[in-house]
Amino acid sequence: MLIQFFYTLRSAKLPVTVKEYLMLLEALREGVIDDDSGPPSIDKFYYLARSALVKDEAHFDKFDRAFSAYFKGVELLADFTQDIPLEWLRKTLELELTPEQKAAIEKMGWDELMETLKKRFEEQKERHEGGNRMIGTGGTSPFGAYGVNPQGIRIGQDKGRNKSAVKVWDQRAYKDYDDTKELGTRNIKVALRRLRRFAREGSDLELDLDDTIHSTAANAGMLDIKMVPERHNKVKVLLLMDVGGTMDEHIHRVEELFSAAKSEFKHLEFYYFHNCVYDFMWKNNRRRFSEKFPTWDVIRKYNRDYKLVFVGDATMSPYEILQPGGSVEYNNEEPGAEWLQRLTHAFPKYAWINPEPQGVWGYRQSIAIVQQLVNQRMFPLTLAGLEGAMRLLSK
């Protein structure tokens, strides 16, 4: 039972012993994961196996990869008692084209796109489906939902499909990142600690053991207690996080980073933005339109000694960075590039953390633009990437 799983862990260079493996089997026989919270599941087995087999948190990442490789697809077995999601049925109404057919669709420029949309609003009186001009569904028109167009405006669709929309004609709701996420944050905390710098300040609160021993010895053995001010973390971090849209694919990893950062840095300030920073940010996604924080106020509020860290996939239409009015949500008066330059000028110690795999960066025009704007200070959301970013910020 599970002997191949044991060999998979050993192949992944995990120091797993036969004794620990037998302990795991004994726990399974005793029904440790069959409790009041429900029947055994792959998640419960994961936590049990990790507790029994991994004795050093430095090996958690290796264990996760080996576990995923061995049990890949276990929970994909069909459950015919479940209702078919409406989204599955909706797929039959969506347009699917070959790469050749997609390449043949004409792409409008920004000015033409906005002017044409204005005309369509004026002339259209009824619903359209499968066309190439009007606002509708399932067609090649640049305006609508569930169709295909290399550069269009998405209207009435809950989420992106082809990542080609340059503007979204909907008010979307985002969820705040969970700052209490604990699973998998340990290694991230280790990487972030490279940035921490301590100093002694304030009133005498801590025992100085070395000085106490020296003074006592010099005082013929009479106890002479010496105190020193408490050590404080002096590093100040301003964290700006992209939320919503394509960032939904990276919620789990960003939550781990956010949770680790809140526990490691005493002086941490954070704000949200969507895709690119513009003239305002927010702290609560449910109130992002009613409680705005002007970016100019953020720049003026914090001193230059704050370390500025952007977290975002930088995956968007280039118009969102370079064009006034390019935001997918509102008509911004100044392009996002201007605000990025203002922020990086105000906070000289800065870095961009990108959760997208580094292998795809070269295929995203927007990522290349952002890299240029932040002077190539973009790092992947990996342990090596975080260590590189923290090393840069600590200089």
Steps between C-alpha positions, in 0.01 A plus 500: 500500500644839392844349447535679165412826672788435741738439210376816326594706806843336513549573130424866574802500738285516812663342808204270573573189707324165521412575865313816398324314220382231743379775735287638215348156433424456870323838509289397200408169664392687814269721295671829588353678197154346537359752749183699571582756231420247227635194319868462403612723213814569303546828691484326838747237380733775376522663844540166676773383260689826527486493880620140516763503227650850490700607804659815357288783362774569245379185318133605478539624143660171383225306675226706333645440155544127558151466650345684207689287248395172663135580571433712193146438378375310807217748557411525134291183511150573375231555760168450321303608807604862445305751292660604172623861542323752284840616376551161331181539305582859414812382319279380216406863433857625487682545174806286442727577204819351361823702523471576127146631538602715796789648302261605223287719732569869455633682805400860573726764652412669830340817360304310234383246759361765738338703223338191346359392838339841538334460159376149583330627816320761293381272219440161665143425612488120553698197609759351261669162499779363284569819305812701425385862548246558774506456878411134549604148599685214333632693202814672375381851581740700721207581732319243716548164669596137431642579159849536355678820404870584528429840656153583627284628784345232720136568595280273715742213563596389851869436429759502222540211257770598253668785694466731199254763628644851526207630707221345709153658501398362841546588864674201651528395862833389641582324824765617747805277532496291818783624723467204742596232251755274668548191282823521303609840635801379698748498215366837380564644846859377486548677166344825625723507808791600278347848499453540874735737679492540876600791724484560874284792605262609774509429874703224666285190465733206426764327710852540361633161607862545389535840667326371815748209531799730438381762750418239765847346468662842524288570810651212700203273427233745612217489248503807275210481254537691174208583272489619139222646284281249317595415142256633239461413136592820317401395146193675355317337211236644267325206331284565189306193384319435173161333556228356276499388137799284409627528860221262605724218376762595760286573807639216711867592448443873546308433823797300627733787414267757659464297818876449529570869440253610770668275754858594406478879463380713790470809279294371207251709303299346215262610225323332208489589131372324189740417216691831517526779755307815408389809693345311793534176698294336774532287815165316495378345178135516599527876546750575226278758332381668821832500690766605254853604594648743246840379384642848550397480867672163536819643348493797737405300811795261509867594516764399248638242744202271429579199281245489217387153390254445215330160477326434168511286187539807273271320255270747328449692182793733424240778472439469875860607561563750222164655408289764682160337551662160459381359834250219454277650769491877454641784291828583670630845410867396503656171384610244756862540386503852642388379842751215503780747430377736774489218754843362415645853511342567841623167644847422357511156667243302305435161335218327310399143597329313216305177573489408129752226405818668379496286187200690358630850570656529156164432333308779680547847353365665813753320721784626282366857530470480880849348525636798311309746722638342818856478360493118476437469875240228448534170684293179484291395800733215590729459797803586285315797352399631843854464629626695198245777555577524872874511427443789257281692745747459785788667314 
